[in-house]
Amino acid sequence: MSNLDAVILSAGFGERLRPITNVTPKVLLPVLGKPILIRVYERLQSLNPGKIFVNTHYLAEVVERAARNLKGVEIVKEPEILGTGGAISNVAKRSKSDIILIHNGDVLTDIDLLSVVNFHLKSEADITLAVSEKVCRKNLVVEGGYLKDIGEGRVGFTGIAVYRKRLLDKFEVRPFDAKEIWLKALREGYKVVVFEPKEGFWYDIGTSVSYARAIFDLLNKRGERVYIREAKSSLPPLYFDGFLVIEGEPEIERGAFLRNVILLDNVQLKQGEYKNCILSPAGIISFDEISAMGGESNKYLVGLGGSDRKFWRVYEGNKGFVICDYGENKKEFEKHLKATEFLMKCGLPVPKIVDVDGAKNHIYMEDLGDTTLYSFFKYPGNRDYLKYYSDAVKIIARLHALWPLQEGADYFKEFVFDYEYFRWEQMHFINNFVKRFSNLEVSEEVEQELDKLADICSKFEKVILHRDYQSQNIMVKPNGSLAIVDFTGLRWGPKSYDIASLIFDPYMPFIKGYRDELLKVYVDEFNSLSKKVVSRSDLEFEIKFTKLQRHMQALGAYGYLSRVKGKRYFEKYIMDGLRLLIEDLEDSPIDLLGLKALVNEIFKQLLDNQSTVEYNYLL
């Protein structure tokens, strides 16, 4: 827009983020690999403004070094800090555009800036304030889309505004707050309107809590718990819990334990526990865990998977536990209780139940933390894949081998991986993946091939299996031991389905080189516990069929969760899932030519249109 200039307010002291802002200006604090200032600049640049002004004062030289090579930026240094109003007035004297968009440099949001500008132009306003109920300080009195006063109100200012230059020219350059501009405009009859976006996110990175919450929420949008800006092979093994964010190149001693921690620059960590804090070479600043997770009172929601259940982490005094809320689903609530009891009889590590509220369908469980096997291996120092995967294989082999010896197995006879259930999984794949991600028709030939596959799989010997035994349902506890969760899908079915789920996991494609060894571990463990003997050759043959079924189920789930449930981060696993399915089809003992042609064509279409399965996880 040739008639638009923009301003990033970047002069503030960042006092509430001391000591980390003693060396790093608030606007240069990183958010998942990119300073806030750069994130704001890139959003403004998309409007193609004439100029983007960046005002500086505190640690001005540091901000200027970061901004000096940015296209279209003009630095405006303030020898005396002018406040928001003075800074806007100062820049207005330099601007040659009729419209000036102001964006606080410590605000992280996905508010559509073009929509704000177009709204301003269409309403012929002198000032447009972007407002939201998500802002903590709700001090704007609004009526009929107009600002009426400053006081107790329903909404607050987001830090984004559009002004007409002719109004700003009336203000002298001196230290004052932008609210003075708004109030004077109201007194003199200027048109001050508000723009209120209906959706999206907004964070003011002004405190340790809001900074941590912004990062953690953005990671949640990616379906992740761990972010490492640059993987360093020199990092030692590490046990951690909650969120782990490494923005620099830290030095970490063995024996450190981290929980909900953000590491900046080249901070050095000694042995010990670090919880709910931001660490930099300048020092440490803590934050309240419940507030940083967007919680209330003594609890907050946890969990990233595809389940419709709600999980709350609750603290009472020094004790913590997790509430699993089944809502109105009494049947699943009861199955969870039965499954926990049965798995514990088999000696499997599952969360202990500490209390039950049958009226609310609430189960109070031992808190195993948040670190799944998937997240554990996101940290570069944790690379002992064979050890942890061998432990996971032994756990599932134990279930498959010992279930006949335990009371309670008959309860699960109602839940069977039979021909109809395999066909249901296949239709899940067709309806939620094939039809949502391609324009292809499923031929009668493909239907017949799927029918044959379901018939074969339904005839394999059945054991009690987990049914979704993959890296995001296996927890790594703070002491390094494993436990399993999300086992309400427990049912009778072929043991090879669980094995295929674990060692042919689209979440963890790098496990490929360990599959042969892990199969050996499974066979040895199963045969040491069971009266029956399983041969490796028989198991490998069976897996050739059940991994086909498993990967179709996974792709159907990714399609459903991303396109129906709105959890778009599941799309990032689609290409790896498709690659595995293509490999399965090449390895199939039976001819599945129609299915092979269908899957290869979908893969080709998605490669040609990669954006179909890419999700903009960050701003």
C-alpha positions as CSV (number, residue, x, y, z in Angstrom):
1,M,0.0,0.0,0.0
2,S,1.7,3.1,-1.2
3,N,-0.3,5.4,1.1
4,L,0.5,3.5,4.2
5,D,3.4,3.6,6.6
6,A,3.8,1.3,9.7
7,V,5.5,1.7,13.1
8,I,6.9,-1.0,15.4
9,L,7.1,0.4,18.9
10,S,10.3,-1.0,20.2
11,A,11.7,1.4,22.8
12,G,10.5,0.0,26.0
13,F,12.6,-1.2,29.0
14,G,11.1,-4.6,29.5
15,E,11.2,-4.1,33.3
16,R,8.8,-7.0,34.1
17,L,11.2,-9.4,32.3
18,R,14.3,-8.5,34.2
19,P,16.9,-9.9,34.5
20,I,16.8,-11.4,31.0
21,T,16.0,-8.0,29.5
22,N,19.2,-6.6,31.0
23,V,21.0,-7.8,27.9
24,T,18.2,-8.6,25.4
25,P,15.6,-6.0,24.6
26,K,12.1,-7.4,25.0
27,V,11.3,-7.0,21.2
28,L,14.3,-9.3,20.5
29,L,13.2,-12.2,22.7
30,P,12.9,-15.2,20.5
31,V,9.6,-17.1,19.9
32,L,10.4,-20.5,18.4
33,G,13.5,-19.4,16.6
34,K,12.5,-15.9,15.5
35,P,12.6,-12.6,17.5
36,I,9.3,-11.0,18.1
37,L,10.4,-7.9,16.3
38,I,11.1,-9.9,13.1
39,R,7.7,-11.7,13.4
40,V,5.9,-8.3,13.6
41,Y,8.1,-6.9,10.7
42,E,7.2,-9.8,8.4
43,R,3.5,-9.4,9.1
44,L,3.7,-5.6,8.4
45,Q,5.8,-6.2,5.3
46,S,3.0,-8.3,3.8
47,L,1.0,-5.1,3.5
48,N,3.7,-3.6,1.3
49,P,3.9,-0.3,3.2
50,G,5.9,2.7,2.1
51,K,8.1,2.5,5.2
52,I,8.3,0.6,8.5
53,F,9.6,2.8,11.3
54,V,11.2,1.2,14.3
55,N,11.6,3.5,17.3
56,T,14.4,2.7,19.8
57,H,15.7,3.9,23.2
58,Y,16.6,1.1,25.7
59,L,19.5,-1.0,24.3
60,A,19.0,1.0,21.1
61,E,22.2,-0.3,19.5
62,V,21.1,-3.9,19.9
63,V,17.7,-3.3,18.4
64,E,19.3,-1.3,15.5
65,R,21.7,-4.1,14.7
66,A,18.8,-6.5,14.4
67,A,16.7,-4.1,12.2
68,R,19.2,-2.2,10.1
69,N,19.2,-4.7,7.2
70,L,15.5,-5.2,7.0
71,K,14.0,-3.9,3.8
72,G,12.1,-0.6,4.1
73,V,12.9,0.0,7.7
74,E,13.9,3.4,9.1
75,I,15.2,3.6,12.7
76,V,14.0,6.5,14.8
77,K,16.1,6.8,17.9
78,E,14.7,8.5,21.0
79,P,17.3,10.1,23.2
80,E,14.6,10.6,25.7
81,I,11.9,7.9,25.8
82,L,8.7,9.3,24.5
83,G,6.1,6.8,25.5
84,T,3.6,5.4,23.1
85,G,1.9,8.7,22.2
86,G,5.1,10.6,21.9
87,A,6.7,7.9,19.7
88,I,3.6,7.9,17.4
89,S,3.7,11.7,17.1
90,N,7.4,11.7,16.4
91,V,7.1,9.2,13.6
92,A,4.1,11.0,12.1
93,K,6.3,14.1,11.6
94,R,8.6,11.9,9.4
95,S,5.9,10.0,7.5
96,K,4.7,11.1,4.1
97,S,1.7,8.7,4.1
98,D,-1.9,9.6,4.9
99,I,-2.4,6.4,7.0
100,I,-0.1,5.1,9.7
101,L,-0.5,1.6,11.2
102,I,0.9,1.2,14.7
103,H,1.9,-2.2,16.1
104,N,3.4,-2.7,19.6
105,G,6.7,-4.6,19.3
106,D,5.9,-6.9,22.2
107,V,2.5,-8.2,20.8
108,L,2.3,-11.6,19.1
109,T,-1.0,-12.1,17.3
110,D,-2.6,-13.4,14.1
111,I,-5.0,-10.6,13.8
112,D,-5.4,-9.9,10.0
113,L,-3.7,-6.6,9.6
114,L,-5.1,-6.1,6.0
115,S,-8.6,-6.5,7.4
116,V,-7.8,-3.8,10.1
117,V,-6.6,-1.3,7.4
118,N,-9.5,-2.0,5.1
119,F,-12.0,-1.6,8.0
120,H,-10.4,1.7,8.8
121,L,-10.6,2.9,5.2
122,K,-14.2,1.7,4.7
123,S,-15.4,3.3,7.9
124,E,-13.6,6.6,7.1
125,A,-12.3,6.7,10.6
126,D,-9.6,8.9,12.1
127,I,-8.5,6.2,14.5
128,T,-9.2,2.5,14.4
129,L,-8.3,0.5,17.5
130,A,-8.0,-3.3,17.2
131,V,-9.6,-4.6,20.4
132,S,-10.2,-8.0,22.0
133,E,-11.8,-9.7,25.0
134,K,-8.5,-11.7,25.2
135,V,-6.6,-8.6,26.5
136,C,-6.2,-8.7,30.2
137,R,-6.7,-5.0,30.8
138,K,-10.3,-4.4,29.6
139,N,-10.4,-0.7,29.9
140,L,-12.2,0.5,26.7
141,V,-15.8,1.6,26.8
142,V,-17.3,0.7,23.4
143,E,-20.8,1.3,22.1
144,G,-22.0,0.5,18.6
145,G,-18.5,0.0,17.2
146,Y,-17.3,3.3,18.5
147,L,-14.9,4.2,21.4
148,K,-16.8,6.2,24.0
149,D,-14.4,6.4,26.9
150,I,-11.6,4.8,28.8
151,G,-12.7,2.9,31.9
152,E,-14.1,-0.4,32.9
153,G,-15.2,-2.2,29.7
154,R,-15.7,-5.5,27.9
155,V,-12.6,-5.3,25.7
156,G,-9.0,-4.0,25.8
157,F,-6.6,-2.6,23.3
158,T,-4.5,-5.2,21.4
159,G,-1.6,-2.8,20.6
160,I,-2.6,-2.4,17.0
161,A,-4.1,0.8,15.7
162,V,-4.5,2.8,12.5
163,Y,-4.4,6.6,12.5
164,R,-4.9,9.3,9.9
165,K,-1.7,11.5,9.8
166,R,-3.7,14.7,9.8
167,L,-4.9,13.9,13.3
168,L,-1.4,13.0,14.6
169,D,0.1,16.2,13.2
170,K,-1.9,18.1,15.9
171,F,0.3,16.5,18.6
172,E,3.7,17.8,19.6
173,V,6.7,15.5,20.2
174,R,6.9,15.0,24.0
175,P,6.6,12.1,26.4
176,F,3.0,11.0,26.7
177,D,0.7,8.0,26.3
178,A,-1.3,7.1,23.2
179,K,-4.6,7.2,25.2
180,E,-4.2,11.0,25.3
181,I,-4.6,11.0,21.5
182,W,-7.7,8.9,21.7
183,L,-9.3,11.1,24.4
184,K,-8.5,14.3,22.7
185,A,-9.9,12.9,19.4
186,L,-13.1,12.0,21.2
187,R,-13.4,15.5,22.7
188,E,-12.9,17.2,19.4
189,G,-15.4,15.1,17.5
190,Y,-13.0,12.9,15.5
191,K,-14.3,9.4,14.5
192,V,-12.7,6.7,16.7
193,V,-13.9,3.2,15.9
194,V,-13.0,-0.3,17.0
195,F,-12.2,-3.4,15.0
196,E,-12.8,-6.6,16.9
197,P,-11.6,-9.9,15.3
198,K,-13.8,-12.9,16.2
199,E,-11.1,-15.5,16.3
200,G,-7.3,-15.9,16.6
201,F,-4.7,-15.5,19.3
202,W,-3.2,-12.6,21.0
203,Y,-0.3,-12.3,23.5
204,D,1.4,-9.3,25.1
205,I,5.0,-10.5,25.7
206,G,5.5,-8.3,28.7
207,T,5.8,-10.7,31.6
208,S,7.4,-14.1,32.1
209,V,4.0,-15.7,32.3
210,S,2.8,-14.2,29.0
211,Y,6.0,-14.9,27.2
212,A,6.0,-18.5,28.3
213,R,2.3,-18.9,27.5
214,A,2.8,-17.5,24.0
215,I,5.5,-20.0,23.3
216,F,3.7,-23.0,24.9
217,D,0.4,-22.2,23.1
218,L,2.2,-21.9,19.7
219,L,3.9,-25.3,20.4
220,N,0.4,-26.7,21.2
221,K,-0.8,-25.5,17.8
222,R,2.0,-27.5,16.3
223,G,1.1,-30.6,18.4
224,E,4.6,-30.4,20.0
225,R,6.1,-30.1,23.5
226,V,9.7,-29.6,22.4
227,Y,11.4,-27.0,20.3
228,I,15.1,-27.0,19.6
229,R,16.3,-24.2,17.4
230,E,19.5,-25.9,16.4
231,A,20.3,-29.5,17.2
232,K,23.6,-30.0,18.9
233,S,25.0,-33.5,19.0
234,S,27.2,-32.5,22.0
235,L,24.1,-32.2,24.3
236,P,24.0,-34.9,27.0
237,P,21.1,-37.2,27.6
238,L,18.3,-35.4,29.5
239,Y,15.2,-36.2,31.4
240,F,12.6,-33.5,31.1
241,D,8.9,-33.0,31.5
242,G,6.3,-30.5,30.2
243,F,7.6,-28.1,27.6
244,L,11.3,-27.8,26.7
245,V,12.3,-24.9,24.5
246,I,16.0,-24.3,23.6
247,E,16.5,-21.1,21.7
248,G,20.3,-20.9,21.9
249,E,23.3,-23.2,22.4
250,P,23.2,-24.1,26.1
251,E,25.7,-26.1,28.1
252,I,23.9,-28.6,30.1
253,E,25.5,-30.9,32.7
254,R,24.4,-34.5,33.1
255,G,22.0,-34.9,35.9
256,A,19.9,-31.8,35.2
257,F,16.1,-32.2,35.1
258,L,14.0,-29.6,33.3
259,R,10.2,-29.0,33.5
260,N,8.5,-26.2,31.5
261,V,11.7,-24.4,30.8
262,I,12.9,-21.9,28.1
263,L,16.6,-21.7,27.6
264,L,18.0,-18.6,25.9
265,D,21.4,-18.0,24.3
266,N,24.4,-19.9,25.7
267,V,23.1,-20.4,29.2
268,Q,25.0,-22.9,31.4
269,L,23.0,-25.4,33.5
270,K,24.5,-27.3,36.4
271,Q,23.0,-30.5,37.9
272,G,19.7,-30.0,39.6
273,E,16.0,-29.3,38.9
274,Y,14.8,-26.3,36.9
275,K,11.0,-25.9,36.8
276,N,8.7,-23.2,35.3
277,C,11.3,-20.7,34.4
278,I,13.2,-18.8,31.7
279,L,17.0,-19.0,31.9
280,S,19.5,-16.8,30.1
281,P,23.1,-15.9,30.8
282,A,21.7,-12.8,32.5
283,G,19.8,-14.8,35.1
284,I,16.6,-16.7,35.7
285,I,13.0,-15.6,35.9
286,S,10.2,-17.8,37.1
287,F,6.5,-18.0,36.1
288,D,3.4,-19.5,37.5
289,E,2.8,-22.9,35.9
290,I,-1.1,-22.8,35.9
291,S,-1.2,-19.3,34.5
292,A,1.4,-20.1,31.8
293,M,-0.8,-23.1,30.7
294,G,-3.9,-20.9,30.5
295,G,-5.4,-22.6,33.5
296,E,-7.6,-21.5,36.3
297,S,-7.5,-21.9,40.1
298,N,-5.5,-25.1,40.7
299,K,-5.9,-26.9,37.3
300,Y,-5.2,-26.7,33.6
301,L,-6.0,-28.8,30.5
302,V,-3.3,-31.2,29.3
303,G,-2.9,-33.5,26.3
304,L,-2.2,-33.1,22.6
305,G,-3.7,-36.3,21.0
306,G,-6.8,-37.0,19.1
307,S,-9.0,-38.0,22.0
308,D,-12.3,-36.3,22.8
309,R,-11.8,-36.9,26.5
310,K,-10.6,-34.0,28.6
311,F,-7.6,-34.3,30.9
312,W,-7.0,-31.9,33.7
313,R,-3.8,-31.5,35.7
314,V,-4.8,-30.6,39.3
315,Y,-2.7,-29.5,42.2
316,E,-3.9,-29.8,45.8
317,G,-1.1,-28.6,48.1
318,N,2.1,-30.3,47.2
319,K,0.3,-33.2,45.4
320,G,-0.7,-33.4,41.8
321,F,-2.9,-35.7,39.8
322,V,-4.7,-35.9,36.5
323,I,-8.5,-36.0,36.1
324,C,-9.7,-37.9,33.0
325,D,-13.2,-36.5,32.2
326,Y,-15.4,-38.8,30.1
327,G,-18.3,-36.4,30.0
328,E,-21.5,-38.3,29.2
329,N,-19.6,-41.4,27.9
330,K,-20.3,-43.9,30.7
331,K,-19.3,-46.9,28.6
332,E,-15.8,-45.6,27.9
333,F,-15.5,-44.5,31.5
334,E,-16.2,-48.0,32.7
335,K,-13.9,-49.6,30.1
336,H,-11.1,-47.4,31.3
337,L,-11.5,-48.7,34.8
338,K,-11.7,-52.3,33.6
339,A,-8.7,-51.9,31.3
340,T,-6.6,-50.3,34.1
341,E,-7.4,-53.1,36.5
342,F,-6.6,-55.8,33.8
343,L,-3.3,-54.2,32.6
344,M,-2.1,-53.9,36.2
345,K,-2.8,-57.6,36.8
346,C,-0.6,-58.3,33.7
347,G,2.2,-56.2,35.3
348,L,2.0,-53.4,32.8
349,P,3.0,-49.9,33.8
350,V,-0.1,-47.8,33.6
351,P,-1.3,-44.7,35.6
352,K,-2.7,-45.8,39.0
353,I,-6.2,-44.8,39.8
354,V,-6.4,-42.8,43.0
355,D,-10.1,-42.0,43.0
356,V,-13.3,-42.3,41.0
357,D,-16.3,-40.0,40.7
358,G,-19.0,-42.2,39.0
359,A,-21.6,-39.4,39.0
360,K,-19.4,-37.2,36.8
361,N,-17.5,-40.0,35.0
362,H,-14.3,-38.6,36.3
363,I,-11.2,-40.8,36.9
364,Y,-8.5,-39.4,39.2
365,M,-5.1,-40.8,38.1
366,E,-1.5,-40.7,38.9
367,D,0.3,-37.9,37.1
368,L,2.9,-39.5,34.7
369,G,4.0,-36.1,33.3
370,D,3.8,-35.0,29.7
371,T,6.8,-36.5,28.0
372,T,5.9,-39.1,25.4
373,L,8.4,-41.3,23.6
374,Y,7.8,-39.0,20.6
375,S,8.7,-35.9,22.6
376,F,11.6,-37.5,24.4
377,F,13.5,-38.1,21.1
378,K,12.9,-34.6,19.9
379,Y,15.7,-33.6,22.3
380,P,19.0,-34.1,20.4
381,G,20.9,-35.6,23.3
382,N,18.4,-38.5,23.6
383,R,19.4,-40.9,20.9
384,D,19.4,-44.3,22.6
385,Y,16.5,-45.5,20.5
386,L,17.1,-49.2,20.9
387,K,17.1,-49.1,24.7
388,Y,13.7,-47.3,25.0
389,Y,12.1,-49.1,22.1
390,S,13.2,-52.4,23.4
391,D,11.6,-51.5,26.7
392,A,8.4,-50.6,24.9
393,V,8.4,-53.8,22.9
394,K,8.9,-55.9,26.1
395,I,5.8,-54.1,27.6
396,I,3.5,-55.0,24.8
397,A,5.0,-58.6,24.5
398,R,4.1,-59.0,28.2
399,L,0.4,-58.1,27.5
400,H,0.2,-60.4,24.5
401,A,1.8,-63.3,26.5
402,L,0.2,-63.0,29.9
403,W,-3.4,-62.0,29.2
404,P,-4.7,-65.6,29.3
405,L,-3.5,-66.0,32.9
406,Q,-5.5,-63.0,34.2
407,E,-9.1,-62.7,35.4
408,G,-11.1,-60.1,33.5
409,A,-10.1,-61.0,30.0
410,D,-13.6,-62.1,29.1
411,Y,-14.9,-58.5,29.5
412,F,-13.0,-57.6,26.3
413,K,-14.6,-60.3,24.2
414,E,-17.2,-57.6,23.3
415,F,-14.4,-55.6,21.6
416,V,-13.0,-57.7,18.7
417,F,-10.8,-56.9,15.7
418,D,-13.0,-59.0,13.4
419,Y,-13.7,-58.7,9.7
420,E,-16.3,-55.9,10.2
421,Y,-13.9,-53.9,12.3
422,F,-11.1,-54.1,9.8
423,R,-13.6,-53.0,7.1
424,W,-14.6,-50.1,9.3
425,E,-11.0,-49.0,9.5
426,Q,-10.7,-49.2,5.7
427,M,-13.8,-47.1,5.2
428,H,-12.4,-44.6,7.8
429,F,-9.4,-44.4,5.5
430,I,-11.5,-43.9,2.3
431,N,-13.9,-41.4,3.8
432,N,-11.5,-39.3,5.8
433,F,-8.3,-39.5,3.8
434,V,-8.9,-40.5,0.2
435,K,-12.0,-38.3,-0.2
436,R,-10.7,-35.4,1.8
437,F,-7.2,-35.2,0.2
438,S,-7.9,-36.2,-3.4
439,N,-10.6,-36.1,-6.1
440,L,-10.2,-39.9,-6.9
441,E,-12.9,-42.5,-6.9
442,V,-12.5,-45.8,-5.2
443,S,-13.0,-48.5,-7.8
444,E,-14.8,-51.9,-7.3
445,E,-11.3,-53.4,-7.8
446,V,-10.0,-51.6,-4.7
447,E,-13.1,-52.5,-2.7
448,Q,-12.5,-56.2,-3.5
449,E,-8.9,-55.9,-2.5
450,L,-9.7,-54.3,0.8
451,D,-12.4,-56.9,1.4
452,K,-9.8,-59.7,0.9
453,L,-7.3,-57.9,3.2
454,A,-9.8,-57.6,6.0
455,D,-10.7,-61.3,5.6
456,I,-7.1,-62.3,5.9
457,C,-6.4,-60.1,8.9
458,S,-9.5,-61.2,10.8
459,K,-8.3,-64.9,10.7
460,F,-5.0,-64.3,12.5
461,E,-4.7,-65.6,16.0
462,K,-6.1,-63.1,18.5
463,V,-4.7,-61.8,21.8
464,I,-5.7,-58.8,23.9
465,L,-3.9,-55.8,22.3
466,H,-3.6,-52.1,23.0
467,R,-4.8,-51.2,19.5
468,D,-3.0,-47.8,19.3
469,Y,0.5,-48.7,20.6
470,Q,2.6,-45.9,19.2
471,S,5.1,-43.3,20.4
472,Q,2.6,-40.7,21.5
473,N,0.9,-43.2,23.8
474,I,4.1,-44.3,25.6
475,M,5.2,-42.0,28.4
476,V,8.8,-41.5,29.6
477,K,8.6,-40.8,33.3
478,P,11.0,-38.4,35.0
479,N,13.0,-41.4,36.2
480,G,13.4,-42.7,32.6
481,S,11.0,-45.7,32.9
482,L,8.1,-46.1,30.5
483,A,4.4,-46.3,31.0
484,I,1.5,-46.7,28.6
485,V,-1.6,-44.5,28.3
486,D,-4.7,-44.2,26.1
487,F,-5.6,-47.9,26.3
488,T,-9.4,-47.7,26.3
489,G,-9.2,-49.2,22.8
490,L,-8.1,-52.5,24.3
491,R,-9.6,-55.4,22.3
492,W,-9.1,-58.8,20.9
493,G,-7.0,-58.8,17.7
494,P,-3.8,-60.0,16.0
495,K,-0.6,-59.3,18.1
496,S,1.1,-58.1,14.9
497,Y,-1.2,-55.0,14.8
498,D,0.4,-53.6,18.0
499,I,3.9,-54.4,16.8
500,A,3.3,-52.8,13.4
501,S,1.8,-49.7,15.2
502,L,5.0,-49.3,17.2
503,I,7.9,-50.1,14.9
504,F,6.2,-48.8,11.7
505,D,5.1,-45.5,13.3
506,P,4.6,-42.5,11.0
507,Y,5.5,-40.3,13.9
508,M,8.9,-41.9,14.2
509,P,10.3,-42.8,10.7
510,F,13.9,-43.0,11.9
511,I,13.2,-46.2,13.8
512,K,13.4,-48.1,10.5
513,G,16.9,-49.3,11.0
514,Y,16.0,-50.9,14.4
515,R,13.0,-53.0,13.3
516,D,14.9,-56.3,12.9
517,E,16.4,-56.1,16.3
518,L,13.1,-55.0,17.9
519,L,11.3,-58.0,16.3
520,K,13.9,-60.3,17.9
521,V,13.4,-58.6,21.3
522,Y,9.6,-59.2,20.9
523,V,9.9,-62.8,20.0
524,D,12.4,-63.5,22.8
525,E,10.3,-61.7,25.4
526,F,7.0,-63.3,24.3
527,N,8.4,-66.8,24.2
528,S,10.0,-66.4,27.7
529,L,6.6,-65.5,29.2
530,S,4.0,-67.5,27.2
531,K,3.2,-71.2,27.0
532,K,2.7,-70.7,23.3
533,V,5.6,-70.1,21.0
534,V,5.7,-67.5,18.3
535,S,8.1,-67.9,15.4
536,R,9.7,-64.8,13.9
537,S,9.0,-65.9,10.4
538,D,5.3,-66.3,11.1
539,L,5.2,-62.9,12.9
540,E,7.0,-61.2,10.0
541,F,4.5,-62.7,7.5
542,E,1.5,-61.5,9.6
543,I,2.9,-58.0,9.9
544,K,3.0,-57.7,6.1
545,F,-0.8,-57.6,6.2
546,T,-1.5,-55.8,9.5
547,K,0.9,-52.9,8.8
548,L,-1.2,-52.2,5.6
549,Q,-4.3,-52.0,7.8
550,R,-2.6,-49.9,10.5
551,H,-1.3,-47.3,8.1
552,M,-4.7,-46.9,6.4
553,Q,-6.2,-46.5,9.8
554,A,-3.5,-43.9,10.7
555,L,-4.1,-41.9,7.5
556,G,-7.8,-41.9,8.1
557,A,-7.3,-40.7,11.6
558,Y,-5.0,-37.8,10.4
559,G,-7.6,-36.8,7.9
560,Y,-10.4,-36.9,10.4
561,L,-8.5,-35.1,13.2
562,S,-7.2,-32.4,10.9
563,R,-10.2,-31.7,8.7
564,V,-13.1,-32.5,11.0
565,K,-11.8,-31.9,14.5
566,G,-9.6,-28.9,13.5
567,K,-6.3,-30.3,14.8
568,R,-4.5,-29.3,11.7
569,Y,-1.1,-30.3,13.0
570,F,-1.9,-34.0,12.3
571,E,-1.4,-33.1,8.6
572,K,2.3,-33.0,9.0
573,Y,2.4,-36.8,9.5
574,I,0.5,-37.6,6.3
575,M,3.5,-37.8,3.9
576,D,5.4,-40.2,6.2
577,G,2.3,-42.2,6.6
578,L,1.8,-42.4,2.8
579,R,5.4,-43.4,2.3
580,L,5.0,-46.3,4.7
581,L,1.8,-47.4,3.0
582,I,3.5,-47.4,-0.4
583,E,6.3,-49.5,1.1
584,D,3.7,-51.8,2.6
585,L,2.1,-52.3,-0.8
586,E,5.4,-53.1,-2.4
587,D,6.0,-55.7,0.4
588,S,2.5,-57.2,0.2
589,P,2.2,-61.0,-0.2
590,I,-1.0,-60.6,-2.2
591,D,-1.7,-58.5,-5.3
592,L,-3.3,-55.1,-4.4
593,L,-2.7,-53.4,-7.7
594,G,-5.8,-51.2,-7.6
595,L,-5.0,-50.0,-4.1
596,K,-1.4,-49.5,-5.1
597,A,-2.4,-47.3,-8.0
598,L,-4.8,-45.3,-5.9
599,V,-2.3,-44.6,-3.1
600,N,0.5,-43.7,-5.5
601,E,-1.8,-41.3,-7.4
602,I,-2.7,-39.6,-4.1
603,F,0.9,-39.3,-3.1
604,K,1.7,-37.7,-6.5
605,Q,-1.1,-35.3,-6.2
606,L,0.0,-34.2,-2.7
607,L,3.6,-33.8,-3.8
608,D,2.3,-31.6,-6.7
609,N,0.3,-29.6,-4.2
610,Q,2.3,-29.8,-1.1
611,S,0.4,-26.9,0.6
612,T,-2.6,-29.3,0.9
613,V,-0.8,-31.2,3.7
614,E,1.3,-28.3,5.1
615,Y,0.1,-26.3,8.0
616,N,1.2,-22.9,9.0
617,Y,2.1,-23.8,12.6
618,L,3.7,-20.5,13.4
619,L,3.0,-16.9,12.5
